Amino acid sequence: MNGLKSELFRDDPRLEKILLSDPAHVVLGDRGEFVSKIQFAALLLGGGCRRVRKISALSGSVKSQLEWL
């Protein structure tokens, strides 16, 4: 596919699928390396979250919704 340009995200089949399909988006309860990559990117961007409940950095799972600034 190679639609993603980010060095962190490109060549990841699950993230490429998210780019192309709404039903493939990350949801509460998702687990895996692709979730860790998203969490890491959020940390690199300065943690643009105002509130995070029951979610730890690079845990690889989505346990709570984030409220973005």
C-alpha positions as CSV (number, residue, x, y, z in Angstrom):
1,M,0.0,0.0,0.0
2,N,2.6,2.6,1.2
3,G,0.2,5.4,1.6
4,L,1.7,6.5,4.9
5,K,4.8,8.7,4.8
6,S,5.9,8.6,8.4
7,E,9.0,6.6,9.0
8,L,7.3,5.2,12.2
9,F,4.0,4.3,10.5
10,R,4.9,3.3,6.9
11,D,5.0,-0.4,6.0
12,D,2.7,-1.3,8.9
13,P,-0.2,-3.2,7.3
14,R,-2.6,-2.4,10.2
15,L,-1.9,1.3,10.1
16,E,-2.2,1.3,6.3
17,K,-5.6,-0.4,6.7
18,I,-6.7,2.4,9.1
19,L,-5.8,5.0,6.4
20,L,-8.1,3.4,3.9
21,S,-11.0,2.0,5.9
22,D,-13.2,3.7,8.6
23,P,-14.2,0.4,10.2
24,A,-10.4,-0.4,10.7
25,H,-9.9,2.7,12.9
26,V,-8.4,2.2,16.4
27,V,-11.1,1.6,19.0
28,L,-11.2,1.0,22.8
29,G,-9.8,-2.4,23.6
30,D,-7.4,-2.6,20.5
31,R,-4.0,-4.1,21.3
32,G,-0.8,-4.5,19.4
33,E,2.3,-2.9,18.0
34,F,0.3,-0.4,15.9
35,V,-1.2,1.0,19.1
36,S,2.2,1.4,20.6
37,K,3.3,3.3,17.5
38,I,0.4,5.6,17.8
39,Q,1.0,6.2,21.5
40,F,4.7,6.8,20.9
41,A,3.9,9.4,18.2
42,A,1.5,11.2,20.6
43,L,4.4,11.4,23.1
44,L,6.8,12.7,20.5
45,L,4.3,15.4,19.6
46,G,4.3,16.7,23.1
47,G,1.5,14.6,24.6
48,G,-1.4,16.6,23.1
49,C,-3.8,14.9,25.5
50,R,-5.5,16.9,28.2
51,R,-6.8,13.8,30.0
52,V,-5.8,10.2,29.9
53,R,-7.4,7.6,32.1
54,K,-5.9,4.1,32.6
55,I,-3.6,4.2,29.7
56,S,0.2,3.9,30.0
57,A,2.8,5.0,27.5
58,L,3.7,2.3,25.0
59,S,1.4,-0.2,26.6
60,G,0.2,-1.4,23.3
61,S,-3.4,-1.3,24.2
62,V,-6.2,1.3,24.2
63,K,-7.9,1.2,27.6
64,S,-9.4,4.7,27.8
65,Q,-10.5,7.4,25.4
66,L,-8.3,10.4,25.0
67,E,-9.5,14.0,25.1
68,W,-7.3,15.9,22.6
69,L,-6.6,19.6,22.9
